Amino acid sequence: MPKSSRLFAMILCLFFLSTFTLIYAATGSKEAADPLSSTSLIWISVVSLASMGIVFGCGLAIASQIFEVKTDPTVAAINEVLPQINCGACGQPGCAGFAEAVVKGTAQPNGCKPGGAAVANKIGEILGIKVEAAQIPVATVLCTRKHGVKKLKEYHGVQDCRAAVTLGTNIYECAFACLGLGTCSKVCAFDAIQMDSTTNMPVVKEDLCTACGICVKECPVQIIRLTPRDHHVHILCASTEAPKIKAKVHKPGGCIACKKCVKTCPEGAIAVIDNVAVIDYKKCTNCEKCVAVCPTTAIFKIRTVALPSQEGSNQEKLEKTPTL
């Protein structure tokens, strides 16, 4: 039997022994059959409750030692420097899970996207290694809802895109159009998405976006993607409907899968998948040739970047997203 268990058993025996002794002292010394006095009953109750408190307190103290969860001080130190928003963008179940994964070697020290370079450097100091901050992507809304996409009805239900989709409500003629109910803006913990009062479209504030990916997960029509910050050319259409339908609905504006961009791209960075063109950002060089040949203006330049071949720094220069 463990030492702590033996100690607990001894305390328990002493408790019962002392209780019985007190009761006997209060009652057994009198030969008469007189009932116990109120004073004796009070003392018995007080002593009994006090003894129970001592026993249970000792028991809890012993149990806390037996079942104590040993915490790695390195894990605790890393968890301390994390933002504690538990967004899950690192692929782990919260900040504590990420800290444990980093120590175990199953997660990269620079995997905290909301924390960015500052958190990565602190984790590197704790681990005693040099950690380079990972390039953090940015949320991009792949929809413009421009060129007269017809609004089928006014929606008066719960102002939540997920609720509207659950009810099967088609607000716009395009089934892949942004519903404009602001779910992405509401779920963003960093206020990085705001709804444009004129277009009723979400606008991403890139300087606040941490690429946590919550907006991507919560968008019911799946038109938000995480894209590289150093790329400014995007195909702002996610509709997989037939090209004829898109040509009729968008008049123009949607990708009609004509493949002109595919043929024009010198890097082979564009492919048509499920009736919509898709850019491979690993191959894209921001040459903008696809923008020039797109007959429906579905390929859009939404921010400017100083390319490495140009004079000066290649630091991204953010601009306000143009009115769509």
C-alpha positions in Angstrom: 0.0 0.0 0.0 1.4 3.5 -0.9 2.5 5.7 1.9 -0.2 8.3 1.2 -2.9 5.6 1.3 -1.7 4.3 4.7 -1.7 7.8 6.1 -5.2 8.4 4.9 -6.4 5.1 6.5 -4.7 6.0 9.8 -6.4 9.4 9.9 -9.8 7.8 9.1 -9.4 5.3 12.0 -8.4 8.1 14.4 -11.5 10.0 13.3 -13.9 7.1 14.1 -12.0 6.3 17.3 -12.2 9.9 18.6 -15.9 10.2 17.7 -16.9 7.0 19.5 -14.7 8.0 22.5 -16.5 11.4 22.7 -19.9 9.9 22.4 -19.1 7.3 25.1 -17.7 10.0 27.4 -20.8 12.0 27.1 -23.3 9.2 27.6 -21.6 6.1 29.1 -20.4 7.7 32.3 -24.0 8.2 33.5 -25.7 5.1 34.8 -29.0 6.8 34.8 -31.2 6.6 31.8 -31.6 10.4 31.6 -31.6 11.7 28.1 -28.5 13.6 26.9 -28.4 17.2 27.8 -28.5 19.9 25.1 -24.9 20.9 25.9 -23.6 17.3 25.3 -25.4 17.1 22.0 -23.9 20.4 20.9 -20.4 19.3 21.8 -20.8 16.0 20.0 -22.0 17.7 16.9 -19.2 20.3 16.9 -16.5 17.7 17.5 -18.0 15.3 14.8 -18.2 18.0 12.2 -14.7 19.3 13.0 -13.3 15.8 12.8 -15.0 15.2 9.4 -13.6 18.5 8.1 -10.1 17.5 9.1 -10.4 14.0 7.6 -11.9 15.2 4.3 -9.4 18.0 4.1 -6.5 15.6 4.6 -8.1 13.3 2.1 -8.3 16.0 -0.6 -4.7 17.0 0.0 -3.5 13.5 -0.4 -5.7 12.9 -3.5 -4.3 16.1 -5.1 -0.8 14.7 -4.6 -1.7 11.3 -6.0 -3.6 12.6 -9.1 -1.5 15.6 -9.7 -1.0 16.2 -13.5 2.6 17.0 -14.1 3.0 20.0 -16.4 6.1 20.5 -18.5 7.4 24.0 -17.6 8.3 24.5 -21.3 4.7 23.9 -22.4 3.5 26.3 -19.7 6.0 29.0 -20.8 5.0 28.7 -24.5 1.3 28.7 -23.6 1.9 31.9 -21.7 3.1 33.8 -24.7 0.3 32.6 -27.0 -2.7 35.0 -27.7 -5.2 32.6 -26.0 -8.0 33.1 -28.6 -8.1 29.3 -29.4 -8.9 30.0 -33.0 -7.5 26.6 -34.2 -5.7 28.1 -37.2 -2.6 26.2 -36.2 -4.5 22.9 -36.6 -4.4 22.2 -32.8 -7.3 22.2 -30.3 -6.5 25.6 -28.9 -3.5 27.4 -27.6 -2.7 24.9 -24.9 -2.8 22.1 -27.5 -0.4 24.0 -29.8 2.1 24.6 -27.0 2.1 20.8 -26.3 2.5 20.0 -30.0 5.5 22.4 -30.3 7.3 20.8 -27.4 6.6 17.3 -28.8 7.8 18.4 -32.2 4.5 17.8 -34.1 3.9 21.5 -34.7 6.1 24.2 -36.1 7.1 27.0 -33.6 6.0 29.6 -36.1 2.6 28.0 -36.5 0.6 30.6 -34.6 -0.8 32.8 -37.3 -2.5 35.4 -35.1 0.7 35.7 -33.0 2.8 36.3 -36.1 6.5 37.1 -35.8 6.3 38.4 -32.3 5.0 35.1 -30.8 7.3 33.1 -33.1 10.4 35.0 -31.7 9.2 34.5 -28.1 8.8 30.7 -28.7 12.2 30.6 -30.2 13.7 32.2 -27.1 12.0 29.7 -24.9 13.2 26.8 -27.0 16.6 28.3 -27.5 16.4 28.1 -31.3 16.0 30.6 -34.1 12.5 30.7 -35.5 11.6 32.5 -38.7 8.1 33.9 -38.9 6.0 32.1 -41.5 4.4 34.2 -44.2 0.8 34.8 -43.1 -1.8 34.7 -45.8 -4.8 36.9 -45.9 -8.6 36.3 -46.3 -9.9 37.1 -49.8 -13.5 37.2 -50.8 -13.8 35.5 -54.2 -17.0 37.3 -55.2 -17.8 40.7 -56.5 -21.6 40.4 -57.1 -21.2 43.1 -59.7 -22.6 43.6 -63.2 -26.2 43.3 -62.2 -26.5 40.0 -60.5 -30.2 39.9 -60.0 -31.6 40.0 -56.4 -34.4 37.5 -56.3 -36.0 38.5 -53.0 -35.6 40.5 -49.8 -34.5 38.4 -46.9 -36.2 39.3 -43.6 -35.0 36.4 -41.4 -32.1 36.0 -39.0 -29.2 38.2 -40.3 -26.8 35.3 -40.7 -25.7 33.8 -43.9 -25.7 30.3 -42.3 -29.3 30.6 -41.3 -30.3 31.8 -44.8 -28.6 28.8 -46.4 -30.1 26.4 -43.9 -33.5 27.7 -44.8 -32.7 27.2 -48.5 -33.1 30.9 -49.2 -31.8 32.1 -52.6 -31.3 35.8 -52.2 -29.4 36.3 -55.5 -29.7 34.6 -58.9 -26.2 33.4 -58.6 -26.1 30.5 -56.1 -22.5 31.3 -55.3 -23.0 35.0 -54.6 -22.1 36.6 -51.3 -25.3 36.8 -49.3 -24.2 40.0 -47.6 -25.6 39.2 -44.2 -22.2 39.7 -42.5 -21.5 36.4 -40.9 -17.8 36.6 -41.7 -17.7 40.0 -40.1 -19.4 38.8 -37.0 -17.2 35.8 -36.4 -13.9 37.6 -37.0 -12.2 38.0 -33.6 -9.9 40.7 -34.9 -12.4 43.1 -36.6 -10.6 42.5 -39.9 -13.8 42.2 -42.0 -16.3 45.0 -42.3 -19.4 45.2 -44.4 -19.5 48.0 -47.1 -22.7 50.0 -46.5 -22.9 50.7 -50.3 -22.3 47.3 -51.9 -23.3 45.2 -48.8 -20.1 43.2 -49.4 -17.4 42.3 -46.9 -14.2 44.2 -47.1 -11.1 42.7 -45.6 -8.7 45.0 -43.7 -5.5 43.2 -44.5 -3.5 44.9 -41.7 -5.8 43.3 -39.1 -6.3 39.9 -40.7 -4.3 37.1 -39.0 -5.4 34.3 -41.3 -7.0 32.4 -38.5 -9.4 30.9 -41.1 -12.6 31.2 -39.0 -14.3 33.2 -41.8 -13.3 30.6 -44.3 -14.9 27.9 -42.2 -18.1 29.8 -41.4 -18.9 31.1 -44.9 -21.7 28.8 -46.0 -21.2 29.5 -49.8 -17.5 28.9 -49.5 -16.3 32.1 -51.3 -13.6 33.1 -48.8 -10.1 31.8 -49.3 -6.7 32.4 -47.6 -4.4 33.7 -50.3 -0.7 34.9 -50.2 -0.3 38.5 -49.1 2.2 39.1 -51.9 -0.3 38.3 -54.6 -2.7 40.9 -55.9 -4.3 39.1 -58.9 -7.3 36.9 -58.0 -10.2 35.3 -59.9 -13.2 36.8 -58.0 -15.6 34.0 -58.9 -16.2 30.7 -57.2 -19.3 29.6 -59.1 -19.1 26.1 -60.6 -22.3 26.5 -62.6 -22.3 26.0 -66.3 -20.6 28.8 -68.3 -23.8 29.5 -70.2 -25.7 30.1 -66.9 -22.9 32.3 -65.5 -22.8 34.3 -68.7 -26.5 34.9 -68.4 -26.6 35.7 -64.7 -23.5 37.9 -64.4 -23.8 39.8 -67.7 -20.7 39.6 -67.5 -18.6 39.3 -64.4 -18.4 35.6 -63.7 -15.8 33.1 -65.0 -17.2 31.5 -68.1 -14.3 29.0 -68.3 -13.2 30.3 -71.7 -9.5 29.4 -70.9 -8.1 32.5 -72.3 -6.2 33.1 -69.0 -5.0 29.6 -69.1 -3.5 30.0 -72.6 -2.1 33.5 -71.8 -0.3 32.7 -68.5 3.4 32.2 -69.3 3.9 30.3 -66.0 1.1 27.8 -66.4 -0.3 29.0 -63.1 -4.0 28.9 -64.1 -6.2 25.9 -64.6 -10.0 25.5 -65.1 -11.5 23.2 -62.5 -15.2 22.6 -62.3 -16.1 25.4 -64.7 -14.1 28.0 -62.9 -10.5 29.2 -63.3 -8.2 28.7 -60.4 -4.8 30.3 -59.8 -1.8 28.3 -58.4 -0.2 31.0 -56.4 3.1 29.1 -56.1 3.5 29.6 -59.9 1.9 33.0 -60.2 4.3 35.9 -60.7 1.7 38.8 -60.7 2.4 39.6 -64.3 -1.3 40.6 -64.8 -1.5 39.2 -68.3 -4.5 37.2 -67.3 -6.3 40.4 -66.1 -5.9 42.0 -69.5 -7.3 39.1 -71.5 -10.3 38.1 -69.3 -13.4 39.0 -71.3 -15.7 39.1 -68.2 -13.4 41.0 -65.8 -13.6 38.0 -63.4 -9.9 38.3 -62.9 -9.3 41.3 -60.7 -6.4 43.2 -59.3 -7.4 44.1 -55.8 -4.2 45.5 -54.4 -0.8 46.5 -55.6 2.6 45.0 -54.9 6.0 46.3 -55.7 7.5 43.4 -57.6 11.1 42.3 -56.9 12.1 43.5 -60.4 10.9 47.0 -59.7 12.9 49.7 -58.0 12.6 49.9 -54.3 11.4 47.5 -51.7 9.1 44.7 -52.5 7.1 45.4 -49.4 3.4 45.2 -50.1 1.6 48.5 -50.5 -2.0 48.1 -49.5 -4.8 50.0 -51.2 -8.4 50.3 -50.5 -10.4 47.6 -52.3 -12.0 49.2 -55.3 -15.8 49.5 -55.5 -17.1 46.4 -57.0 
